[in-house]
C-alpha cells in the first residue's frame, strides 16, 4: 500500500470532506493499517522532526488517525 500522505489543513479538509450518504465503515485489513501507520510515522520523522531539528531519541506522538476508504 503506497498511498499519498497529505499535510496542511486545507489539503486535509479537501481530502476528508464527504456527504451524509457516504457509508462509515472500516474496510482495511489490520496489516494494511499497521503499514499505513508505519509510513505516516516515517514521514513525520523524515519531514517535520528534521525540520525542527528534534534531538535524537525524541519520537512524535500520533494524536489523531482517520481511515479514508475509496467508495
CHARMM-style PDB file with segment names, atoms N, HN, CA, C and O in Angstrom:
ATOM      1  N   UNK     1       0.845  -1.184   0.000  1.00  0.00      PROA
ATOM      2  CA  UNK     1       0.000   0.000   0.000  1.00  0.00      PROA
ATOM      3  C   UNK     1       0.880   1.233   0.000  1.00  0.00      PROA
ATOM      4  O   UNK     1       1.505   1.542   1.014  1.00  0.00      PROA
ATOM      5  N   UNK     2       0.942   1.933  -1.098  1.00  0.00      PROA
ATOM      6  HN  UNK     2       0.434   1.681  -1.922  1.00  0.00      PROA
ATOM      7  CA  UNK     2       1.734   3.146  -1.196  1.00  0.00      PROA
ATOM      8  C   UNK     2       0.781   4.300  -1.500  1.00  0.00      PROA
ATOM      9  O   UNK     2       0.563   4.649  -2.660  1.00  0.00      PROA
ATOM     10  N   UNK     3       0.223   4.879  -0.458  1.00  0.00      PROA
ATOM     11  HN  UNK     3       0.399   4.595   0.484  1.00  0.00      PROA
ATOM     12  CA  UNK     3      -0.736   5.968  -0.623  1.00  0.00      PROA
ATOM     13  C   UNK     3      -0.040   7.302  -0.420  1.00  0.00      PROA
ATOM     14  O   UNK     3       1.040   7.362   0.167  1.00  0.00      PROA
ATOM     15  N   UNK     4      -0.649   8.352  -0.897  1.00  0.00      PROA
ATOM     16  HN  UNK     4      -1.527   8.303  -1.374  1.00  0.00      PROA
ATOM     17  CA  UNK     4      -0.105   9.691  -0.746  1.00  0.00      PROA
ATOM     18  C   UNK     4      -0.435  10.214   0.649  1.00  0.00      PROA
ATOM     19  O   UNK     4      -1.569  10.098   1.113  1.00  0.00      PROA
ATOM     20  N   UNK     5       0.561  10.787   1.308  1.00  0.00      PROA
ATOM     21  HN  UNK     5       1.483  10.881   0.931  1.00  0.00      PROA
ATOM     22  CA  UNK     5       0.357  11.404   2.622  1.00  0.00      PROA
ATOM     23  C   UNK     5       0.132  12.887   2.393  1.00  0.00      PROA
ATOM     24  O   UNK     5       0.975  13.565   1.805  1.00  0.00      PROA
ATOM     25  N   UNK     6      -1.000  13.390   2.857  1.00  0.00      PROA
ATOM     26  HN  UNK     6      -1.684  12.839   3.334  1.00  0.00      PROA
ATOM     27  CA  UNK     6      -1.304  14.805   2.691  1.00  0.00      PROA
ATOM     28  C   UNK     6      -1.094  15.529   4.017  1.00  0.00      PROA
ATOM     29  O   UNK     6      -1.380  14.991   5.086  1.00  0.00      PROA
ATOM     30  N   UNK     7      -0.590  16.758   3.927  1.00  0.00      PROA
ATOM     31  HN  UNK     7      -0.358  17.196   3.058  1.00  0.00      PROA
ATOM     32  CA  UNK     7      -0.357  17.572   5.115  1.00  0.00      PROA
ATOM     33  C   UNK     7      -0.908  18.969   4.873  1.00  0.00      PROA
ATOM     34  O   UNK     7      -1.069  19.399   3.731  1.00  0.00      PROA
ATOM     35  N   UNK     8      -1.191  19.661   5.953  1.00  0.00      PROA
ATOM     36  HN  UNK     8      -1.060  19.311   6.881  1.00  0.00      PROA
ATOM     37  CA  UNK     8      -1.737  21.013   5.862  1.00  0.00      PROA
ATOM     38  C   UNK     8      -3.244  20.998   5.960  1.00  0.00      PROA
ATOM     39  O   UNK     8      -3.902  20.166   5.335  1.00  0.00      PROA
ATOM     40  N   UNK     9      -3.795  21.906   6.735  1.00  0.00      PROA
ATOM     41  HN  UNK     9      -3.260  22.582   7.243  1.00  0.00      PROA
ATOM     42  CA  UNK     9      -5.241  21.909   6.985  1.00  0.00      PROA
ATOM     43  C   UNK     9      -6.106  22.010   5.733  1.00  0.00      PROA
ATOM     44  O   UNK     9      -7.137  21.343   5.646  1.00  0.00      PROA
ATOM     45  N   UNK    10      -5.710  22.825   4.769  1.00  0.00      PROA
ATOM     46  HN  UNK    10      -4.873  23.367   4.839  1.00  0.00      PROA
ATOM     47  CA  UNK    10      -6.538  22.988   3.572  1.00  0.00      PROA
ATOM     48  C   UNK    10      -6.589  21.712   2.739  1.00  0.00      PROA
ATOM     49  O   UNK    10      -7.657  21.336   2.256  1.00  0.00      PROA
ATOM     50  N   UNK    11      -5.465  21.049   2.566  1.00  0.00      PROA
ATOM     51  HN  UNK    11      -4.598  21.355   2.958  1.00  0.00      PROA
ATOM     52  CA  UNK    11      -5.425  19.811   1.785  1.00  0.00      PROA
ATOM     53  C   UNK    11      -6.138  18.687   2.532  1.00  0.00      PROA
ATOM     54  O   UNK    11      -6.856  17.895   1.922  1.00  0.00      PROA
ATOM     55  N   UNK    12      -5.944  18.613   3.844  1.00  0.00      PROA
ATOM     56  HN  UNK    12      -5.360  19.256   4.340  1.00  0.00      PROA
ATOM     57  CA  UNK    12      -6.609  17.573   4.640  1.00  0.00      PROA
ATOM     58  C   UNK    12      -8.125  17.764   4.596  1.00  0.00      PROA
ATOM     59  O   UNK    12      -8.866  16.796   4.422  1.00  0.00      PROA
ATOM     60  N   UNK    13      -8.588  19.001   4.750  1.00  0.00      PROA
ATOM     61  HN  UNK    13      -7.986  19.787   4.891  1.00  0.00      PROA
ATOM     62  CA  UNK    13     -10.029  19.273   4.730  1.00  0.00      PROA
ATOM     63  C   UNK    13     -10.646  18.832   3.405  1.00  0.00      PROA
ATOM     64  O   UNK    13     -11.727  18.243   3.383  1.00  0.00      PROA
ATOM     65  N   UNK    14      -9.962  19.116   2.312  1.00  0.00      PROA
ATOM     66  HN  UNK    14      -9.084  19.594   2.329  1.00  0.00      PROA
ATOM     67  CA  UNK    14     -10.456  18.708   0.995  1.00  0.00      PROA
ATOM     68  C   UNK    14     -10.492  17.185   0.875  1.00  0.00      PROA
ATOM     69  O   UNK    14     -11.415  16.631   0.279  1.00  0.00      PROA
ATOM     70  N   UNK    15      -9.499  16.512   1.436  1.00  0.00      PROA
ATOM     71  HN  UNK    15      -8.749  16.962   1.921  1.00  0.00      PROA
ATOM     72  CA  UNK    15      -9.411  15.049   1.333  1.00  0.00      PROA
ATOM     73  C   UNK    15     -10.474  14.329   2.148  1.00  0.00      PROA
ATOM     74  O   UNK    15     -10.931  13.257   1.752  1.00  0.00      PROA
ATOM     75  N   UNK    16     -10.876  14.899   3.283  1.00  0.00      PROA
ATOM     76  HN  UNK    16     -10.504  15.770   3.605  1.00  0.00      PROA
ATOM     77  CA  UNK    16     -11.803  14.186   4.172  1.00  0.00      PROA
ATOM     78  C   UNK    16     -13.253  14.634   4.032  1.00  0.00      PROA
ATOM     79  O   UNK    16     -14.144  14.022   4.620  1.00  0.00      PROA
ATOM     80  N   UNK    17     -13.499  15.675   3.272  1.00  0.00      PROA
ATOM     81  HN  UNK    17     -12.774  16.172   2.794  1.00  0.00      PROA
ATOM     82  CA  UNK    17     -14.865  16.178   3.116  1.00  0.00      PROA
ATOM     83  C   UNK    17     -15.732  15.131   2.430  1.00  0.00      PROA
ATOM     84  O   UNK    17     -15.326  14.532   1.435  1.00  0.00      PROA
ATOM     85  N   UNK    18     -16.921  14.918   2.966  1.00  0.00      PROA
ATOM     86  HN  UNK    18     -17.251  15.405   3.775  1.00  0.00      PROA
ATOM     87  CA  UNK    18     -17.843  13.940   2.389  1.00  0.00      PROA
ATOM     88  C   UNK    18     -19.280  14.398   2.623  1.00  0.00      PROA
ATOM     89  O   UNK    18     -19.524  15.439   3.233  1.00  0.00      PROA
ATOM     90  N   UNK    19     -20.211  13.612   2.133  1.00  0.00      PROA
ATOM     91  HN  UNK    19     -20.013  12.767   1.637  1.00  0.00      PROA
ATOM     92  CA  UNK    19     -21.626  13.910   2.323  1.00  0.00      PROA
ATOM     93  C   UNK    19     -22.214  12.921   3.325  1.00  0.00      PROA
ATOM     94  O   UNK    19     -21.607  11.884   3.592  1.00  0.00      PROA
ATOM     95  N   UNK    20     -23.386  13.224   3.884  1.00  0.00      PROA
ATOM     96  HN  UNK    20     -23.880  14.067   3.667  1.00  0.00      PROA
ATOM     97  CA  UNK    20     -24.008  12.295   4.837  1.00  0.00      PROA
ATOM     98  C   UNK    20     -24.298  10.910   4.261  1.00  0.00      PROA
ATOM     99  O   UNK    20     -24.434   9.949   5.018  1.00  0.00      PROA
ATOM    100  N   UNK    21     -24.394  10.791   2.951  1.00  0.00      PROA
ATOM    101  HN  UNK    21     -24.284  11.572   2.336  1.00  0.00      PROA
ATOM    102  CA  UNK    21     -24.710   9.492   2.354  1.00  0.00      PROA
ATOM    103  C   UNK    21     -23.493   8.563   2.255  1.00  0.00      PROA
ATOM    104  O   UNK    21     -23.651   7.386   1.931  1.00  0.00      PROA
ATOM    105  N   UNK    22     -22.292   9.063   2.526  1.00  0.00      PROA
ATOM    106  HN  UNK    22     -22.163  10.019   2.789  1.00  0.00      PROA
ATOM    107  CA  UNK    22     -21.091   8.228   2.458  1.00  0.00      PROA
ATOM    108  C   UNK    22     -21.095   7.251   3.635  1.00  0.00      PROA
ATOM    109  O   UNK    22     -21.200   7.669   4.787  1.00  0.00      PROA
ATOM    110  N   UNK    23     -20.978   5.939   3.347  1.00  0.00      PROA
ATOM    111  HN  UNK    23     -20.893   5.599   2.411  1.00  0.00      PROA
ATOM    112  CA  UNK    23     -21.001   4.956   4.442  1.00  0.00      PROA
ATOM    113  C   UNK    23     -19.784   5.090   5.341  1.00  0.00      PROA
ATOM    114  O   UNK    23     -18.678   5.342   4.862  1.00  0.00      PROA
ATOM    115  N   UNK    24     -19.982   4.924   6.637  1.00  0.00      PROA
ATOM    116  HN  UNK    24     -20.880   4.719   7.026  1.00  0.00      PROA
ATOM    117  CA  UNK    24     -18.894   4.989   7.614  1.00  0.00      PROA
ATOM    118  C   UNK    24     -18.579   3.565   8.049  1.00  0.00      PROA
ATOM    119  O   UNK    24     -19.299   2.983   8.860  1.00  0.00      PROA
ATOM    120  N   UNK    25     -17.507   3.007   7.509  1.00  0.00      PROA
ATOM    121  HN  UNK    25     -16.922   3.480   6.850  1.00  0.00      PROA
ATOM    122  CA  UNK    25     -17.136   1.643   7.865  1.00  0.00      PROA
ATOM    123  C   UNK    25     -15.653   1.438   7.596  1.00  0.00      PROA
ATOM    124  O   UNK    25     -15.067   2.087   6.730  1.00  0.00      PROA
ATOM    125  N   UNK    26     -15.070   0.541   8.339  1.00  0.00      PROA
ATOM    126  HN  UNK    26     -15.546   0.014   9.042  1.00  0.00      PROA
ATOM    127  CA  UNK    26     -13.673   0.181   8.172  1.00  0.00      PROA
ATOM    128  C   UNK    26     -13.591  -1.002   7.216  1.00  0.00      PROA
ATOM    129  O   UNK    26     -14.189  -2.048   7.469  1.00  0.00      PROA
ATOM    130  N   UNK    27     -12.863  -0.844   6.133  1.00  0.00      PROA
ATOM    131  HN  UNK    27     -12.377   0.006   5.927  1.00  0.00      PROA
ATOM    132  CA  UNK    27     -12.758  -1.924   5.165  1.00  0.00      PROA
ATOM    133  C   UNK    27     -11.322  -2.413   4.991  1.00  0.00      PROA
ATOM    134  O   UNK    27     -11.079  -3.373   4.260  1.00  0.00      PROA
ATOM    135  N   UNK    28     -10.383  -1.766   5.650  1.00  0.00      PROA
ATOM    136  HN  UNK    28     -10.581  -0.986   6.243  1.00  0.00      PROA
ATOM    137  CA  UNK    28      -8.978  -2.161   5.516  1.00  0.00      PROA
ATOM    138  C   UNK    28      -8.625  -3.255   6.521  1.00  0.00      PROA
ATOM    139  O   UNK    28      -9.143  -3.280   7.637  1.00  0.00      PROA
ATOM    140  N   UNK    29      -7.754  -4.138   6.118  1.00  0.00      PROA
ATOM    141  HN  UNK    29      -7.333  -4.118   5.211  1.00  0.00      PROA
ATOM    142  CA  UNK    29      -7.266  -5.185   6.994  1.00  0.00      PROA
ATOM    143  C   UNK    29      -6.278  -4.589   7.995  1.00  0.00      PROA
ATOM    144  O   UNK    29      -5.656  -3.562   7.723  1.00  0.00      PROA
ATOM    145  N   UNK    30      -6.138  -5.227   9.138  1.00  0.00      PROA
ATOM    146  HN  UNK    30      -6.643  -6.061   9.359  1.00  0.00      PROA
ATOM    147  CA  UNK    30      -5.256  -4.726  10.194  1.00  0.00      PROA
ATOM    148  C   UNK    30      -3.817  -4.573   9.700  1.00  0.00      PROA
ATOM    149  O   UNK    30      -3.156  -3.594  10.043  1.00  0.00      PROA
ATOM    150  N   UNK    31      -3.323  -5.518   8.906  1.00  0.00      PROA
ATOM    151  HN  UNK    31      -3.860  -6.314   8.628  1.00  0.00      PROA
ATOM    152  CA  UNK    31      -1.952  -5.430   8.390  1.00  0.00      PROA
ATOM    153  C   UNK    31      -1.751  -4.173   7.539  1.00  0.00      PROA
ATOM    154  O   UNK    31      -0.705  -3.530   7.618  1.00  0.00      PROA
ATOM    155  N   UNK    32      -2.744  -3.826   6.734  1.00  0.00      PROA
ATOM    156  HN  UNK    32      -3.594  -4.349   6.670  1.00  0.00      PROA
ATOM    157  CA  UNK    32      -2.652  -2.628   5.900  1.00  0.00      PROA
ATOM    158  C   UNK    32      -2.657  -1.364   6.761  1.00  0.00      PROA
ATOM    159  O   UNK    32      -1.953  -0.402   6.454  1.00  0.00      PROA
ATOM    160  N   UNK    33      -3.443  -1.363   7.831  1.00  0.00      PROA
ATOM    161  HN  UNK    33      -4.014  -2.145   8.080  1.00  0.00      PROA
ATOM    162  CA  UNK    33      -3.465  -0.213   8.733  1.00  0.00      PROA
ATOM    163  C   UNK    33      -2.132  -0.056   9.463  1.00  0.00      PROA
ATOM    164  O   UNK    33      -1.656   1.064   9.646  1.00  0.00      PROA
ATOM    165  N   UNK    34      -1.535  -1.156   9.877  1.00  0.00      PROA
ATOM    166  HN  UNK    34      -1.922  -2.067   9.728  1.00  0.00      PROA
ATOM    167  CA  UNK    34      -0.227  -1.112  10.543  1.00  0.00      PROA
ATOM    168  C   UNK    34       0.817  -0.545   9.585  1.00  0.00      PROA
ATOM    169  O   UNK    34       1.630   0.291   9.980  1.00  0.00      PROA
ATOM    170  N   UNK    35       0.800  -0.990   8.340  1.00  0.00      PROA
ATOM    171  HN  UNK    35       0.139  -1.669   8.020  1.00  0.00      PROA
ATOM    172  CA  UNK    35       1.733  -0.489   7.339  1.00  0.00      PROA
ATOM    173  C   UNK    35       1.524   1.010   7.098  1.00  0.00      PROA
ATOM    174  O   UNK    35       2.492   1.764   7.003  1.00  0.00      PROA
ATOM    175  N   UNK    36       0.270   1.438   7.000  1.00  0.00      PROA
ATOM    176  HN  UNK    36      -0.516   0.826   7.077  1.00  0.00      PROA
ATOM    177  CA  UNK    36      -0.029   2.850   6.779  1.00  0.00      PROA
ATOM    178  C   UNK    36       0.481   3.700   7.944  1.00  0.00      PROA
ATOM    179  O   UNK    36       1.066   4.762   7.729  1.00  0.00      PROA
ATOM    180  N   UNK    37       0.263   3.237   9.166  1.00  0.00      PROA
ATOM    181  HN  UNK    37      -0.211   2.375   9.340  1.00  0.00      PROA
ATOM    182  CA  UNK    37       0.738   3.986  10.330  1.00  0.00      PROA
ATOM    183  C   UNK    37       2.264   4.080  10.327  1.00  0.00      PROA
ATOM    184  O   UNK    37       2.823   5.133  10.634  1.00  0.00      PROA
ATOM    185  N   UNK    38       2.929   2.995   9.986  1.00  0.00      PROA
ATOM    186  HN  UNK    38       2.475   2.139   9.737  1.00  0.00      PROA
ATOM    187  CA  UNK    38       4.392   2.996   9.910  1.00  0.00      PROA
ATOM    188  C   UNK    38       4.875   4.010   8.882  1.00  0.00      PROA
ATOM    189  O   UNK    38       5.846   4.726   9.125  1.00  0.00      PROA
ATOM    190  N   UNK    39       4.207   4.074   7.742  1.00  0.00      PROA
ATOM    191  HN  UNK    39       3.418   3.492   7.545  1.00  0.00      PROA
ATOM    192  CA  UNK    39       4.578   5.028   6.695  1.00  0.00      PROA
ATOM    193  C   UNK    39       4.359   6.470   7.161  1.00  0.00      PROA
ATOM    194  O   UNK    39       5.177   7.344   6.870  1.00  0.00      PROA
ATOM    195  N   UNK    40       3.263   6.724   7.882  1.00  0.00      PROA
ATOM    196  HN  UNK    40       2.599   6.014   8.119  1.00  0.00      PROA
ATOM    197  CA  UNK    40       2.997   8.070   8.394  1.00  0.00      PROA
ATOM    198  C   UNK    40       4.049   8.460   9.424  1.00  0.00      PROA
ATOM    199  O   UNK    40       4.557   9.581   9.397  1.00  0.00      PROA
ATOM    200  N   UNK    41       4.378   7.550  10.329  1.00  0.00      PROA
ATOM    201  HN  UNK    41       3.966   6.639  10.351  1.00  0.00      PROA
ATOM    202  CA  UNK    41       5.393   7.849  11.342  1.00  0.00      PROA
ATOM    203  C   UNK    41       6.752   8.113  10.696  1.00  0.00      PROA
ATOM    204  O   UNK    41       7.477   9.003  11.139  1.00  0.00      PROA
ATOM    205  N   UNK    42       7.106   7.359   9.662  1.00  0.00      PROA
ATOM    206  HN  UNK    42       6.517   6.636   9.302  1.00  0.00      PROA
ATOM    207  CA  UNK    42       8.363   7.582   8.944  1.00  0.00      PROA
ATOM    208  C   UNK    42       8.339   8.950   8.253  1.00  0.00      PROA
ATOM    209  O   UNK    42       9.334   9.674   8.255  1.00  0.00      PROA
ATOM    210  N   UNK    43       7.194   9.290   7.667  1.00  0.00      PROA
ATOM    211  HN  UNK    43       6.385   8.701   7.665  1.00  0.00      PROA
ATOM    212  CA  UNK    43       7.055  10.587   7.002  1.00  0.00      PROA
ATOM    213  C   UNK    43       7.253  11.729   8.002  1.00  0.00      PROA
ATOM    214  O   UNK    43       7.948  12.699   7.704  1.00  0.00      PROA
ATOM    215  N   UNK    44       6.652  11.619   9.173  1.00  0.00      PROA
ATOM    216  HN  UNK    44       6.087  10.830   9.416  1.00  0.00      PROA
ATOM    217  CA  UNK    44       6.801  12.651  10.210  1.00  0.00      PROA
ATOM    218  C   UNK    44       8.268  12.773  10.612  1.00  0.00      PROA
ATOM    219  O   UNK    44       8.794  13.879  10.741  1.00  0.00      PROA
ATOM    220  N   UNK    45       8.923  11.634  10.808  1.00  0.00      PROA
ATOM    221  HN  UNK    45       8.496  10.736  10.704  1.00  0.00      PROA
ATOM    222  CA  UNK    45      10.337  11.638  11.210  1.00  0.00      PROA
ATOM    223  C   UNK    45      11.206  12.273  10.126  1.00  0.00      PROA
ATOM    224  O   UNK    45      12.115  13.045  10.433  1.00  0.00      PROA
ATOM    225  N   UNK    46      10.933  11.954   8.862  1.00  0.00      PROA
ATOM    226  HN  UNK    46      10.195  11.327   8.613  1.00  0.00      PROA
ATOM    227  CA  UNK    46      11.770  12.440   7.765  1.00  0.00      PROA
ATOM    228  C   UNK    46      11.463  13.872   7.344  1.00  0.00      PROA
ATOM    229  O   UNK    46      12.266  14.484   6.640  1.00  0.00      PROA
ATOM    230  N   UNK    47      10.331  14.417   7.753  1.00  0.00      PROA
ATOM    231  HN  UNK    47       9.679  13.920   8.325  1.00  0.00      PROA
ATOM    232  CA  UNK    47       9.994  15.792   7.362  1.00  0.00      PROA
ATOM    233  C   UNK    47       9.991  16.715   8.577  1.00  0.00      PROA
ATOM    234  O   UNK    47      10.922  17.498   8.769  1.00  0.00      PROA
ATOM    235  N   UNK    48       8.966  16.626   9.380  1.00  0.00      PROA
ATOM    236  HN  UNK    48       8.209  15.990   9.224  1.00  0.00      PROA
ATOM    237  CA  UNK    48       8.789  17.562  10.493  1.00  0.00      PROA
ATOM    238  C   UNK    48       9.903  17.471  11.528  1.00  0.00      PROA
ATOM    239  O   UNK    48      10.454  18.494  11.935  1.00  0.00      PROA
ATOM    240  N   UNK    49      10.238  16.264  11.953  1.00  0.00      PROA
ATOM    241  HN  UNK    49       9.791  15.433  11.622  1.00  0.00      PROA
ATOM    242  CA  UNK    49      11.244  16.111  13.010  1.00  0.00      PROA
ATOM    243  C   UNK    49      12.609  16.637  12.557  1.00  0.00      PROA
ATOM    244  O   UNK    49      13.353  17.192  13.365  1.00  0.00      PROA
ATOM    245  N   UNK    50      12.940  16.471  11.287  1.00  0.00      PROA
ATOM    246  HN  UNK    50      12.335  16.020  10.631  1.00  0.00      PROA
ATOM    247  CA  UNK    50      14.195  17.018  10.777  1.00  0.00      PROA
ATOM    248  C   UNK    50      14.122  18.532  10.667  1.00  0.00      PROA
ATOM    249  O   UNK    50      15.102  19.229  10.930  1.00  0.00      PROA
ATOM    250  N   UNK    51      12.950  19.043  10.274  1.00  0.00      PROA
ATOM    251  HN  UNK    51      12.154  18.478  10.060  1.00  0.00      PROA
ATOM    252  CA  UNK    51      12.790  20.488  10.112  1.00  0.00      PROA
ATOM    253  C   UNK    51      12.956  21.222  11.447  1.00  0.00      PROA
ATOM    254  O   UNK    51      13.540  22.305  11.489  1.00  0.00      PROA
ATOM    255  N   UNK    52      12.444  20.636  12.535  1.00  0.00      PROA
ATOM    256  HN  UNK    52      11.970  19.757  12.501  1.00  0.00      PROA
ATOM    257  CA  UNK    52      12.556  21.283  13.849  1.00  0.00      PROA
ATOM    258  C   UNK    52      13.834  20.863  14.573  1.00  0.00      PROA
ATOM    259  O   UNK    52      14.076  21.270  15.710  1.00  0.00      PROA
ATOM    260  N   UNK    53      14.653  20.042  13.901  1.00  0.00      PROA
ATOM    261  HN  UNK    53      14.456  19.711  12.978  1.00  0.00      PROA
ATOM    262  CA  UNK    53      15.922  19.592  14.475  1.00  0.00      PROA
ATOM    263  C   UNK    53      15.718  18.939  15.844  1.00  0.00      PROA
ATOM    264  O   UNK    53      16.386  19.291  16.817  1.00  0.00      PROA
ATOM    265  N   UNK    54      14.795  17.994  15.904  1.00  0.00      PROA
ATOM    266  HN  UNK    54      14.252  17.708  15.114  1.00  0.00      PROA
ATOM    267  CA  UNK    54      14.476  17.299  17.155  1.00  0.00      PROA
ATOM    268  C   UNK    54      15.676  16.482  17.625  1.00  0.00      PROA
ATOM    269  O   UNK    54      16.384  15.898  16.804  1.00  0.00      PROA
ATOM    270  N   UNK    55      15.912  16.433  18.930  1.00  0.00      PROA
ATOM    271  HN  UNK    55      15.337  16.908  19.597  1.00  0.00      PROA
ATOM    272  CA  UNK    55      17.035  15.645  19.446  1.00  0.00      PROA
ATOM    273  C   UNK    55      16.856  14.155  19.148  1.00  0.00      PROA
ATOM    274  O   UNK    55      15.735  13.663  19.028  1.00  0.00      PROA
ATOM    275  N   UNK    56      17.976  13.452  19.033  1.00  0.00      PROA
ATOM    276  HN  UNK    56      18.888  13.852  19.131  1.00  0.00      PROA
ATOM    277  CA  UNK    56      17.953  12.010  18.794  1.00  0.00      PROA
ATOM    278  C   UNK    56      17.197  11.331  19.935  1.00  0.00      PROA
ATOM    279  O   UNK    56      17.407  11.658  21.103  1.00  0.00      PROA
ATOM    280  N   UNK    57      16.332  10.401  19.601  1.00  0.00      PROA
ATOM    281  HN  UNK    57      16.161  10.135  18.652  1.00  0.00      PROA
ATOM    282  CA  UNK    57      15.574   9.665  20.609  1.00  0.00      PROA
ATOM    283  C   UNK    57      14.184  10.234  20.868  1.00  0.00      PROA
ATOM    284  O   UNK    57      13.341   9.548  21.447  1.00  0.00      PROA
ATOM    285  N   UNK    58      13.929  11.467  20.455  1.00  0.00      PROA
ATOM    286  HN  UNK    58      14.614  12.024  19.985  1.00  0.00      PROA
ATOM    287  CA  UNK    58      12.604  12.060  20.627  1.00  0.00      PROA
ATOM    288  C   UNK    58      11.707  11.515  19.533  1.00  0.00      PROA
ATOM    289  O   UNK    58      12.058  11.552  18.354  1.00  0.00      PROA
ATOM    290  N   UNK    59      10.546  11.009  19.928  1.00  0.00      PROA
ATOM    291  HN  UNK    59      10.260  10.979  20.886  1.00  0.00      PROA
ATOM    292  CA  UNK    59       9.604  10.441  18.966  1.00  0.00      PROA
ATOM    293  C   UNK    59       8.316  11.243  18.977  1.00  0.00      PROA
ATOM    294  O   UNK    59       7.876  11.688  20.037  1.00  0.00      PROA
ATOM    295  N   UNK    60       7.706  11.434  17.819  1.00  0.00      PROA
ATOM    296  HN  UNK    60       8.064  11.072  16.958  1.00  0.00      PROA
ATOM    297  CA  UNK    60       6.413  12.117  17.779  1.00  0.00      PROA
ATOM    298  C   UNK    60       5.324  11.221  18.348  1.00  0.00      PROA
ATOM    299  O   UNK    60       5.458   9.998  18.360  1.00  0.00      PROA
ATOM    300  N   UNK    61       4.251  11.835  18.817  1.00  0.00      PROA
ATOM    301  HN  UNK    61       4.142  12.829  18.808  1.00  0.00      PROA
ATOM    302  CA  UNK    61       3.104  11.097  19.341  1.00  0.00      PROA
ATOM    303  C   UNK    61       1.950  11.282  18.361  1.00  0.00      PROA
ATOM    304  O   UNK    61       1.568  12.411  18.054  1.00  0.00      PROA
ATOM    305  N   UNK    62       1.402  10.189  17.875  1.00  0.00      PROA
ATOM    306  HN  UNK    62       1.713   9.271  18.124  1.00  0.00      PROA
ATOM    307  CA  UNK    62       0.273  10.243  16.959  1.00  0.00      PROA
ATOM    308  C   UNK    62      -0.981  10.548  17.768  1.00  0.00      PROA
ATOM    309  O   UNK    62      -1.396   9.735  18.594  1.00  0.00      PROA
ATOM    310  N   UNK    63      -1.588  11.708  17.540  1.00  0.00      PROA
ATOM    311  HN  UNK    63      -1.251  12.368  16.869  1.00  0.00      PROA
ATOM    312  CA  UNK    63      -2.746  12.154  18.315  1.00  0.00      PROA
ATOM    313  C   UNK    63      -4.068  11.861  17.622  1.00  0.00      PROA
ATOM    314  O   UNK    63      -5.109  11.798  18.277  1.00  0.00      PROA
ATOM    315  N   UNK    64      -4.039  11.683  16.323  1.00  0.00      PROA
ATOM    316  HN  UNK    64      -3.194  11.734  15.791  1.00  0.00      PROA
ATOM    317  CA  UNK    64      -5.294  11.509  15.592  1.00  0.00      PROA
ATOM    318  C   UNK    64      -5.047  10.580  14.406  1.00  0.00      PROA
ATOM    319  O   UNK    64      -3.976  10.592  13.798  1.00  0.00      PROA
ATOM    320  N   UNK    65      -6.055   9.781  14.095  1.00  0.00      PROA
ATOM    321  HN  UNK    65      -6.924   9.771  14.589  1.00  0.00      PROA
ATOM    322  CA  UNK    65      -5.965   8.866  12.962  1.00  0.00      PROA
ATOM    323  C   UNK    65      -7.314   8.822  12.276  1.00  0.00      PROA
ATOM    324  O   UNK    65      -8.345   8.723  12.941  1.00  0.00      PROA
ATOM    325  N   UNK    66      -7.323   8.893  10.965  1.00  0.00      PROA
ATOM    326  HN  UNK    66      -6.485   8.974  10.424  1.00  0.00      PROA
ATOM    327  CA  UNK    66      -8.561   8.793  10.211  1.00  0.00      PROA
ATOM    328  C   UNK    66      -8.313   7.896   9.019  1.00  0.00      PROA
ATOM    329  O   UNK    66      -7.390   8.134   8.239  1.00  0.00      PROA
ATOM    330  N   UNK    67      -9.120   6.880   8.874  1.00  0.00      PROA
ATOM    331  HN  UNK    67      -9.869   6.686   9.507  1.00  0.00      PROA
ATOM    332  CA  UNK    67      -9.018   5.987   7.729  1.00  0.00      PROA
ATOM    333  C   UNK    67      -9.972   6.472   6.647  1.00  0.00      PROA
ATOM    334  O   UNK    67     -11.156   6.684   6.906  1.00  0.00      PROA
ATOM    335  N   UNK    68      -9.464   6.645   5.456  1.00  0.00      PROA
ATOM    336  HN  UNK    68      -8.502   6.473   5.245  1.00  0.00      PROA
ATOM    337  CA  UNK    68     -10.293   7.037   4.320  1.00  0.00      PROA
ATOM    338  C   UNK    68     -10.338   5.883   3.341  1.00  0.00      PROA
ATOM    339  O   UNK    68      -9.297   5.363   2.939  1.00  0.00      PROA
ATOM    340  N   UNK    69     -11.518   5.488   2.961  1.00  0.00      PROA
ATOM    341  HN  UNK    69     -12.363   5.911   3.287  1.00  0.00      PROA
ATOM    342  CA  UNK    69     -11.687   4.382   2.024  1.00  0.00      PROA
ATOM    343  C   UNK    69     -12.306   4.901   0.742  1.00  0.00      PROA
ATOM    344  O   UNK    69     -13.152   5.795   0.760  1.00  0.00      PROA
ATOM    345  N   UNK    70     -11.878   4.337  -0.356  1.00  0.00      PROA
ATOM    346  HN  UNK    70     -11.191   3.611  -0.371  1.00  0.00      PROA
ATOM    347  CA  UNK    70     -12.489   4.666  -1.645  1.00  0.00      PROA
ATOM    348  C   UNK    70     -13.878   4.047  -1.657  1.00  0.00      PROA
ATOM    349  O   UNK    70     -14.038   2.870  -1.331  1.00  0.00      PROA
ATOM    350  N   UNK    71     -14.867   4.821  -2.025  1.00  0.00      PROA
ATOM    351  HN  UNK    71     -14.737   5.776  -2.290  1.00  0.00      PROA
ATOM    352  CA  UNK    71     -16.242   4.319  -2.033  1.00  0.00      PROA
ATOM    353  C   UNK    71     -16.592   3.667  -3.347  1.00  0.00      PROA
ATOM    354  OT1 UNK    71     -17.714   3.191  -3.520  1.00  0.00      PROA
TER     355      UNK     71
END
